[in-house]
Structure formats: C-alpha cells, structure tokens
Amino acid sequence: MTRKVLLVRPSSATSLGFGNEYKKNLGGHELELGLLYIASFLQSKDIEVSFLDMSLYNDAERRLKEILIKNIYDIVGITAYTSFIHSADRV
C-alpha cells in the first residue's frame, strides 16, 4: 500500500491577504526548501507526496479544505517559523 503525505507551508504574517501584490512589490517568493527536501526523501521511499504552499494563494484556506476533503493522507506535515505561527495555528 502506498502511503500518502501532505506537506503544508502556511502563509507568513507578511503575505496574508496580499497574494500577487506581496510577491510583486516585496521581492518575490522564497522556496520552502526544508519541506521540499523532505518531499524528495519521501518520494525516494515510494511515498506519495503532495505539497501546498499557502502563501501563493489568496484563497489558500479554501484550497486546503478542498484538498483534505478529496484526499486521505497518512500524515500531514506543517512547517512553522515565527512569522508563520498564527497562520500555522489556524492550519
């Protein structure tokens, strides 16, 4: 049986509600390398991995809910830095 994992990067406090304007005006978007390294390792072990970077979407909470309703995951991993702590708590 293939295991399924969802990795989630919550929006940072500075990107909440800003969407594309945040990325355009404040220097772009940082890749979440830590979660991507984890995803790569899990895939090498034949584990199916999905990744949601919530800071890329203005409707991220709706997207997350839809993903969780449509799929069953064995594990959901959430990263949380200091600037993400409030949105990580919501997730």
Z-matrix of the N, CA and C atoms (Angstrom, degrees):
N
C 1 1.451
C 2 1.534 1 109.27
N 3 1.299 2 115.54 1 129.29
C 4 1.457 3 120.71 2 177.82
C 5 1.519 4 109.55 3 -77.97
N 6 1.306 5 115.52 4 131.29
C 7 1.464 6 120.73 5 176.65
C 8 1.513 7 108.83 6 -86.49
N 9 1.338 8 115.77 7 150.17
C 10 1.462 9 121.54 8 -179.06
C 11 1.525 10 109.80 9 -122.45
N 12 1.329 11 114.79 10 134.96
C 13 1.459 12 121.62 11 -179.69
C 14 1.522 13 108.66 12 -129.43
N 15 1.318 14 116.23 13 138.06
C 16 1.458 15 122.47 14 172.23
C 17 1.520 16 107.59 15 -113.33
N 18 1.322 17 116.68 16 126.24
C 19 1.463 18 122.23 17 176.08
C 20 1.526 19 107.97 18 -109.23
N 21 1.330 20 116.49 19 130.99
C 22 1.461 21 121.84 20 -173.24
C 23 1.520 22 110.49 21 -124.69
N 24 1.324 23 114.74 22 131.88
C 25 1.460 24 121.05 23 170.77
C 26 1.520 25 106.61 24 -109.79
N 27 1.350 26 117.87 25 109.79
C 28 1.468 27 120.27 26 177.56
C 29 1.528 28 110.18 27 -66.38
N 30 1.323 29 115.43 28 163.89
C 31 1.462 30 120.35 29 175.05
C 32 1.514 31 109.27 30 -70.86
N 33 1.316 32 116.00 31 145.67
C 34 1.466 33 119.24 32 174.21
C 35 1.519 34 108.58 33 -80.35
N 36 1.306 35 116.27 34 163.41
C 37 1.466 36 120.72 35 179.96
C 38 1.525 37 110.96 36 -58.65
N 39 1.335 38 117.69 37 -33.35
C 40 1.460 39 120.28 38 -177.76
C 41 1.521 40 112.51 39 -79.11
N 42 1.319 41 118.26 40 -17.04
C 43 1.465 42 118.70 41 -178.02
C 44 1.521 43 112.87 42 -103.09
N 45 1.336 44 118.32 43 -8.46
C 46 1.460 45 119.94 44 -178.85
C 47 1.520 46 110.41 45 -59.68
N 48 1.308 47 116.18 46 124.52
C 49 1.453 48 121.34 47 176.11
C 50 1.510 49 115.31 48 76.49
N 51 1.319 50 119.34 49 1.03
C 52 1.445 51 120.74 50 -177.34
C 53 1.524 52 113.30 51 -100.62
N 54 1.325 53 117.78 52 -27.95
C 55 1.453 54 121.53 53 177.78
C 56 1.512 55 113.10 54 48.82
N 57 1.308 56 116.11 55 -129.29
C 58 1.466 57 121.81 56 -175.44
C 59 1.519 58 112.91 57 -64.97
N 60 1.332 59 118.65 58 -31.06
C 61 1.460 60 120.33 59 178.79
C 62 1.523 61 110.90 60 -63.21
N 63 1.317 62 117.39 61 -39.17
C 64 1.465 63 121.18 62 177.36
C 65 1.512 64 109.93 63 -60.59
N 66 1.317 65 116.52 64 -48.44
C 67 1.465 66 120.05 65 -176.99
C 68 1.519 67 110.93 66 -66.37
N 69 1.333 68 117.53 67 -38.54
C 70 1.460 69 121.08 68 -177.37
C 71 1.526 70 111.49 69 -71.04
N 72 1.326 71 117.72 70 -44.04
C 73 1.457 72 121.43 71 -171.35
C 74 1.521 73 114.91 72 -91.32
N 75 1.319 74 118.05 73 -21.18
C 76 1.461 75 119.88 74 -173.55
C 77 1.521 76 113.35 75 -116.70
N 78 1.305 77 118.19 76 24.04
C 79 1.451 78 119.74 77 168.92
C 80 1.505 79 117.29 78 99.46
N 81 1.297 80 119.12 79 7.60
C 82 1.451 81 118.90 80 173.89
C 83 1.509 82 114.40 81 100.09
N 84 1.301 83 114.46 82 -159.98
C 85 1.454 84 121.87 83 -171.32
C 86 1.526 85 109.46 84 -127.33
N 87 1.321 86 116.72 85 133.38
C 88 1.465 87 120.70 86 177.39
C 89 1.513 88 109.69 87 -88.33
N 90 1.308 89 116.33 88 139.12
C 91 1.454 90 120.30 89 174.31
C 92 1.520 91 109.53 90 -72.69
N 93 1.295 92 116.39 91 146.43
C 94 1.462 93 121.95 92 178.25
C 95 1.525 94 107.76 93 -92.24
N 96 1.332 95 116.17 94 77.39
C 97 1.464 96 120.85 95 -173.17
C 98 1.522 97 113.30 96 -62.49
N 99 1.323 98 118.31 97 -36.75
C 100 1.459 99 120.23 98 -179.52
C 101 1.523 100 111.61 99 -57.87
N 102 1.334 101 116.65 100 -50.25
C 103 1.463 102 119.74 101 178.88
C 104 1.522 103 111.67 102 -67.63
N 105 1.314 104 116.85 103 -34.35
C 106 1.468 105 119.43 104 178.86
C 107 1.524 106 111.26 105 -68.35
N 108 1.322 107 118.09 106 -35.90
C 109 1.472 108 120.91 107 174.34
C 110 1.531 109 110.11 108 -63.67
N 111 1.330 110 115.77 109 -43.38
C 112 1.463 111 119.89 110 177.95
C 113 1.522 112 109.94 111 -61.69
N 114 1.330 113 116.93 112 -44.26
C 115 1.470 114 120.91 113 179.12
C 116 1.522 115 111.06 114 -59.59
N 117 1.315 116 116.98 115 -43.49
C 118 1.466 117 121.06 116 179.57
C 119 1.526 118 111.23 117 -61.86
N 120 1.324 119 116.73 118 -44.26
C 121 1.464 120 120.53 119 179.13
C 122 1.526 121 110.68 120 -62.83
N 123 1.334 122 116.74 121 -46.11
C 124 1.459 123 119.95 122 -179.37
C 125 1.526 124 111.56 123 -62.05
N 126 1.324 125 116.61 124 -40.52
C 127 1.464 126 119.98 125 178.17
C 128 1.519 127 111.12 126 -63.27
N 129 1.324 128 117.49 127 -34.49
C 130 1.468 129 120.59 128 178.39
C 131 1.529 130 111.26 129 -66.76
N 132 1.340 131 116.32 130 -18.00
C 133 1.468 132 121.83 131 177.76
C 134 1.533 133 110.93 132 -101.30
N 135 1.333 134 116.34 133 19.31
C 136 1.469 135 123.39 134 179.02
C 137 1.524 136 113.43 135 61.04
N 138 1.318 137 115.81 136 35.64
C 139 1.461 138 121.44 137 174.89
C 140 1.522 139 107.37 138 -103.60
N 141 1.330 140 116.09 139 130.77
C 142 1.464 141 121.46 140 179.82
C 143 1.525 142 109.00 141 -75.70
N 144 1.335 143 116.43 142 125.98
C 145 1.462 144 120.94 143 -175.39
C 146 1.518 145 110.24 144 -122.95
N 147 1.338 146 115.24 145 132.83
C 148 1.458 147 122.35 146 170.67
C 149 1.522 148 107.19 147 -115.31
N 150 1.324 149 116.12 148 152.76
C 151 1.462 150 120.94 149 -175.75
C 152 1.522 151 108.54 150 -136.41
N 153 1.319 152 116.86 151 130.10
C 154 1.462 153 121.24 152 175.78
C 155 1.521 154 108.99 153 -124.60
N 156 1.312 155 116.39 154 116.70
C 157 1.461 156 122.33 155 174.34
C 158 1.522 157 106.30 156 -98.69
N 159 1.314 158 115.58 157 98.55
C 160 1.459 159 121.44 158 -173.74
C 161 1.521 160 113.16 159 -67.60
N 162 1.318 161 118.03 160 -17.94
C 163 1.463 162 120.20 161 -179.34
C 164 1.526 163 111.99 162 -74.69
N 165 1.324 164 117.64 163 -7.03
C 166 1.466 165 120.85 164 179.95
C 167 1.526 166 113.33 165 -89.37
N 168 1.327 167 117.84 166 -7.92
C 169 1.461 168 120.92 167 -171.97
C 170 1.519 169 111.81 168 -129.09
N 171 1.318 170 116.21 169 139.60
C 172 1.460 171 120.57 170 173.54
C 173 1.523 172 111.14 171 -75.46
N 174 1.329 173 117.55 172 -22.07
C 175 1.463 174 122.53 173 -179.75
C 176 1.532 175 110.95 174 -111.54
N 177 1.318 176 116.71 175 39.02
C 178 1.465 177 122.04 176 -171.56
C 179 1.526 178 113.24 177 -62.60
N 180 1.319 179 117.79 178 -38.92
C 181 1.468 180 118.90 179 -179.16
C 182 1.526 181 110.45 180 -64.89
N 183 1.326 182 117.45 181 -39.61
C 184 1.460 183 120.91 182 177.22
C 185 1.520 184 110.03 183 -63.15
N 186 1.330 185 116.72 184 -43.47
C 187 1.470 186 120.95 185 178.84
C 188 1.530 187 111.21 186 -60.96
N 189 1.332 188 116.68 187 -44.01
C 190 1.461 189 120.40 188 179.58
C 191 1.530 190 110.43 189 -61.57
N 192 1.325 191 117.09 190 -45.06
C 193 1.464 192 120.45 191 178.74
C 194 1.527 193 111.11 192 -59.24
N 195 1.334 194 117.01 193 -43.81
C 196 1.462 195 120.77 194 179.43
C 197 1.529 196 111.36 195 -62.46
N 198 1.318 197 116.07 196 -42.58
C 199 1.469 198 120.40 197 179.13
C 200 1.525 199 110.44 198 -61.91
N 201 1.325 200 116.78 199 -44.01
C 202 1.465 201 120.46 200 -178.14
C 203 1.531 202 112.43 201 -70.57
N 204 1.323 203 117.37 202 -30.20
C 205 1.466 204 120.85 203 177.32
C 206 1.525 205 110.98 204 -72.91
N 207 1.335 206 117.07 205 -38.86
C 208 1.464 207 121.70 206 -174.73
C 209 1.521 208 113.98 207 -83.83
N 210 1.316 209 118.48 208 -15.41
C 211 1.462 210 122.05 209 -173.99
C 212 1.519 211 111.05 210 -132.09
N 213 1.312 212 115.50 211 154.29
C 214 1.458 213 121.88 212 173.37
C 215 1.527 214 107.30 213 -114.68
N 216 1.320 215 116.13 214 122.70
C 217 1.458 216 121.99 215 -179.10
C 218 1.519 217 109.87 216 -111.91
N 219 1.323 218 115.34 217 144.41
C 220 1.457 219 120.61 218 173.94
C 221 1.523 220 110.61 219 -75.43
N 222 1.328 221 115.15 220 -34.92
C 223 1.466 222 121.41 221 -178.08
C 224 1.521 223 108.89 222 -142.02
N 225 1.336 224 116.31 223 138.98
C 226 1.464 225 122.26 224 170.06
C 227 1.517 226 106.37 225 -119.83
N 228 1.336 227 116.13 226 118.81
C 229 1.457 228 121.52 227 179.19
C 230 1.515 229 109.83 228 -106.01
N 231 1.332 230 116.25 229 135.87
C 232 1.465 231 121.77 230 -178.36
C 233 1.518 232 108.17 231 -126.84
N 234 1.312 233 116.78 232 128.11
C 235 1.458 234 120.08 233 175.10
C 236 1.524 235 108.62 234 -88.45
N 237 1.316 236 117.09 235 152.51
C 238 1.464 237 120.10 236 179.72
C 239 1.523 238 110.28 237 -151.94
N 240 1.305 239 115.11 238 110.67
C 241 1.459 240 121.71 239 170.28
C 242 1.519 241 107.54 240 -97.03
N 243 1.308 242 118.00 241 172.20
C 244 1.454 243 121.10 242 -178.95
C 245 1.524 244 111.27 243 -55.25
N 246 1.328 245 117.83 244 -44.15
C 247 1.464 246 120.18 245 -178.15
C 248 1.528 247 112.52 246 -71.60
N 249 1.317 248 118.59 247 -10.75
C 250 1.463 249 122.62 248 -179.41
C 251 1.531 250 111.93 249 -103.36
N 252 1.317 251 119.06 250 -2.57
C 253 1.452 252 121.16 251 -164.67
C 254 1.534 253 113.14 252 -60.40
N 255 1.321 254 118.90 253 -39.05
C 256 1.462 255 120.32 254 -179.22
C 257 1.520 256 111.49 255 -70.51
N 258 1.314 257 116.81 256 -43.35
C 259 1.470 258 118.27 257 178.63
C 260 1.529 259 110.82 258 -72.37
N 261 1.328 260 118.17 259 -32.27
C 262 1.465 261 120.00 260 175.69
C 263 1.516 262 110.21 261 -64.73
N 264 1.311 263 117.26 262 -37.96
C 265 1.455 264 121.15 263 176.67
C 266 1.531 265 111.07 264 -62.70
N 267 1.320 266 117.36 265 -40.18
C 268 1.478 267 120.80 266 176.75
C 269 1.525 268 110.61 267 -63.60
N 270 1.321 269 116.55 268 -41.32
C 271 1.473 270 120.57 269 179.71
C 272 1.506 271 109.36 270 -63.55
